[in-house]
Amino acid sequence: MSRPSNRSNRHATRPVVEPVYRDPLVASTYDPDGLQDLFDRDEIDWDDSSIWDSWNWVTHGEVDEDVAGPAWADMEHRDRVEWFNDNRDSVEDADLFEGRPISPRNPAMFTDEGILATYYNNIRNRGAFGGTEIDYSYYQNDPLYQTAFANINWDDHDGLDAPDWNTPGEGVTQEHLQIVTMNIVNTYRAIRDDAFRDPWDAELPEPITPVAMTTDYETPFDIPGIVERLPAPVMSQNLQTIRARSGSNREAEFNSLQASTPNQQGFVDPNAESADDET
């Protein structure tokens, strides 16, 4: 550790900042799209409109109080208790208090910044009470929704044109988002449940019988024939006699030299002697 000095010290220690890696979330209650809740259901009745009545679309966060009602901080205590009594089932299903007993007679539950206040404000800001506008740009830029939008045949949906992102709210509506969300959930649930895999007891296909392949291809040029190798030439007896009479013995000299010439020396390590001297 360095100590203070009146003189500048180029070598003074500095705090070292080391990035700490944190494992990515693999399981979390963070579910901005609300999809995880649908993934976990045993059965989904898409004809039940109540699914969309309580759906928390991503909104701009600006809430019209005339439609959604006041924020928690602006409510009287009796209004808070009344809302809790009307929505007690959903509060208990959310397990906000982790199994602890809850009672409208407990004033600690209804403080301005308590657990219940946070829960109420969150679902209000997400549009559960109305009075909010969907943030279509969120779904336009979300990779999962981008993929789903691009893989839906909108001609199969009567009365609904293909989405036009230039006019969100008109060219792209909540109905578009509902169909896309439904396809995302159905696709993921099908993969999870092996819906795209043939059953193990399915009828096997007929065995394949190999068939010789044929073609009408013809070589477009002539290929010369291969000439067999001719035998080596042999000197006739008359030529041999003439050679002997002429005194020519070059062939014999060559054969003699070839037999008496030693083989060439192979590779020799030029550093072999120096290596021996060192040892």
C-alpha positions, 0 to 999 in steps of 0.5 A: 500500500502506498502512502501519501507524498507531497511529490508526484509519484509515477509508480504509486499504486492504483486500484485494480478493477477486475471484471467479475463474471456472473453466470447468466440467468437460466431460471428467473421470475423475470418474464416481461412478455408473460410467455413463461406463464403460458409455457407452464400451463397444462392446457391452453384454450385460445378461444378463451378471451380472458387470456388477453383480458389479463395479458400484460402487454409491454406499454409506454408506461404512461397510464391514463388515470381516468381509465386505470384508476389512481396509483397506489400512493394516491389511494385512500386506505379503505380503497386499498383494502377494497382492492385487495379484497376484490383481488385476493385470489390473484394476490395469493396466487402470486405468493407475494408474502411467501406463504405468510398469512395475509389479512386486510386487518394488517395495516403493514400490508397497505403501506405506500411502498410495501410489497402489495404497493409494488405489485399493484403498481406493476400490473397497473403500469403494464396495462392490466387495468387499461389506460395504457398504449402498447409499445409496438416498437418493443415487439418490432425489435424483439428477436423472438417476435421478429422471427415469429412475425416473419414465419406466419402466413397472414393470408390464413387469417381472415380479416387481418392484413399483413403487419405494417410497422410504419403505422403501429396501432393501425397497421400492427394491432393487438390482434397481430400480437395475439396471433404471434404470441399464440404461435410462439407459445404453441411452437415452444410447447410443441418442441418441449412435448416432442410434437415434432418427433415421430412416435416410436411405434409408428409404422416403418417405411418400406425398405429401399431397393437399390436400383442401378442408375442409368444415363444418356451421357456420351463422350463428346470426343474420340479417345485414341486407342492404347498401343501395346508395347513392342518388344525390345530390338535385338541385334541380329547374328550378322550385326554381332559378327560385323561388330566383332570384326570391327574391333568395337568393344565399347559395350564391354568397357562400359560393363566393366567400368560399371562393375568396378565403380564403387557406390556413391557416398551417402549423406554424412553429418558435417558436424559429427566430428565436432560433436564427438570432440565435445563428448 
